[in-house]
Structures are given as C-alpha cells and as structure tokens.
Amino acid sequence: MAKIIHNDTVDVLLERVSIRAFKDEAIGLDVLNTIEQAAQNTASSQYLNDWSAIRIKDPAVKTEIARICNQDYIANAPVLYIFVLDQYRNSLIAQSEGVAVDSDEFTLKNSYRFSQAQNDAVLALHAMETAAESFELGTVILGSILGNIPELVKLLALPKYTYPVLGLALGKPDQHPDPKPRLPRDIQFFDDSYNAEPNRILDGIREYDREVQAYYDTRGKDLSERAYSDMTTKKATSTAALEMGFEHARAQGFDLEK
Ligand SMILES: Cc1cc2nc3c(=O)[nH]c(=O)nc-3n(C[C@H](O)[C@H](O)[C@H](O)COP(=O)(O)O)c2cc1C
C-alpha cells in the first residue's frame, strides 16, 4: 500500500473540515487580499476570467443571506463571499466591439459557457478556501445561497449574464470537528475505465455505512447501520433540490437550451 507524503500544502488539504462556528474576530485586510489573489490566480477556461466574487461587508445583507440559506450561523461569519459566474463583463467587451449581445450571435450566454464559467468560479473559490485554511482559518462552502435565487439576485444587484454559484464563509474557527470519513478509495478512483460492477460498489458502500455510523455514534447521533445509504437515498428523492435548479438562468439572460 502506497503511503501518504506530507508537506504543508498536502496537510492543509488533508486536515480540511467544514467549520460552522466562528470566533467574533475580524480578519486582517492583508489576509483577505492574499486569499483573493490566490483565487484570481486560478486557471480559467479559455482565459475568459468568467467569474466574480462579492464580499458581503454589510451585516444586514449577511443576515438576509443567512435567511436565504436557512442557516443562522452565516450571519455571524466574519467573512462571507458570494461567487458568481460572470459573462456580464465579457458581454460589455463584446458589445463594445460591435457584437449584438442580445442576439444568438452572442454565445457566451449558452450552456457550455455557463457550465465552464461555473467550473471556473468553483475552482477560484476552492483556491480561496485552501489559501484561507493555510492561515488556520475555518471555512464552509455554501450551496444554500441558491435557496432563493430571485431574492439573492435582487439583494446583490446581479446584472444580466451573471448567476450565483456558491458562497464561502470563513473566520477563526470556534469548533474543531473531526474529519468525516471518506469513501473507500477503490469505489471512487478507477484505473483506465469505470468499474461499474454494482455488487463491488455496494459492498464498498456497506463498509462505508459502518464507518459513517461509527463517526456519528461518537457525536451522539443515533443513525442506522446504513447511515450513509439512508442519507443518500433521502437526498435522492428530495424535491428541495428542484428549487435550486437553473430555471432562473433565463431571467439572467442565459439560454441553456443551446
Ligand atoms: C458545493 C457544496 C455546497 C455546500 N453547501 C453547504 C451549505 O449550504 N451549508 C453547509 O453548512 N455546508 C455546506 N457544504 C459543506 C458540506 O456539507 C460538507 O463539505 C460535507 O458534509 C463534508 O464535510 P466536511 O467538509 O467537513 O468534510 C457544502 C459543500 C459543497 C462542496
């Protein structure tokens, strides 16, 4: 069995856990400037730089976002960024060069660019997350910002050709959770082609179920011996996710049919 090689970067990644309680301490501007630079230095599909991030400084806006997310702790996060995929800036460039951006000629509003811009925003957020953790800050990624997209669009004055992707809350950690178990390696990494044999995968999941149950047992949560399978099956049939889909993209100018 190959071993793990440690260095500072790898240790930051291996020790990462989501933090949902923060000390009431401000984060210095130099740290924020540094993590923003780390995000900006991320690769970007075809060099389109098609994402932006909004730092929420106003406590009232933070409280509104916590409400949209239905997660109170977000209002107390010392730093909160909302990452958006952004073709607005590029539409201004194209328009100033004579492109009719409201016509089919403008393809930055179509599905491929939308998904690539979303990738770019996620990669930049992840770089910021890791940079913040390297300063011993705690972070949590927030998909729950999509809980009410029209409200968020209005609150942040998001222009046409932008769309919210994820939030990132960070600050000095006020909790130290143990890392959650991860899947057995051989059902998540494959050699040369996907090994789709159901029994092999489900055997791995049974092993994982027991690990996840043991993890939650130590936290006083009484989950079944199918802990992970139960959680996954519940989410597999949850209709809450339907409200967070891309149906609001058209109102932001995107045409994802193409
Ligand atoms: C795309 C994405 C969206 C997430 N959204 C939320 C969220 O809205 N609220 C939250 O508390 N945690 C959120 N998380 C954190 C996950 O719940 C967490 O990563 C997962 O439970 C594994 O735990 P760990 O990060 O401590 O390893 C999100 C994570 C990702 C990658």
The ligand as an ORCA input file, in Angstrom:
! r2SCAN-3c Opt
* xyz 0 1
  C     -20.859     22.508     -3.294
  C     -21.002     22.426     -1.791
  C     -22.072     23.048     -1.165
  C     -22.183     23.018      0.240
  N     -23.203     23.688      0.825
  C     -23.274     23.754      2.182
  C     -24.241     24.576      2.810
  O     -25.031     25.239      2.152
  N     -24.257     24.630      4.145
  C     -23.378     23.928      4.921
  O     -23.446     24.037      6.157
  N     -22.437     23.127      4.356
  C     -22.349     23.047      3.008
  N     -21.374     22.302      2.394
  C     -20.433     21.541      3.208
  C     -20.735     20.033      3.154
  O     -21.872     19.770      3.930
  C     -19.514     19.283      3.684
  O     -18.422     19.518      2.830
  C     -19.756     17.775      3.773
  O     -20.744     17.484      4.746
  C     -18.477     17.033      4.177
  O     -17.991     17.513      5.423
  P     -16.558     18.181      5.550
  O     -16.484     19.354      4.607
  O     -16.431     18.614      6.980
  O     -15.566     17.134      5.174
  C     -21.241     22.306      1.007
  C     -20.166     21.683      0.359
  C     -20.039     21.757     -1.013
  C     -18.841     21.109     -1.682
*
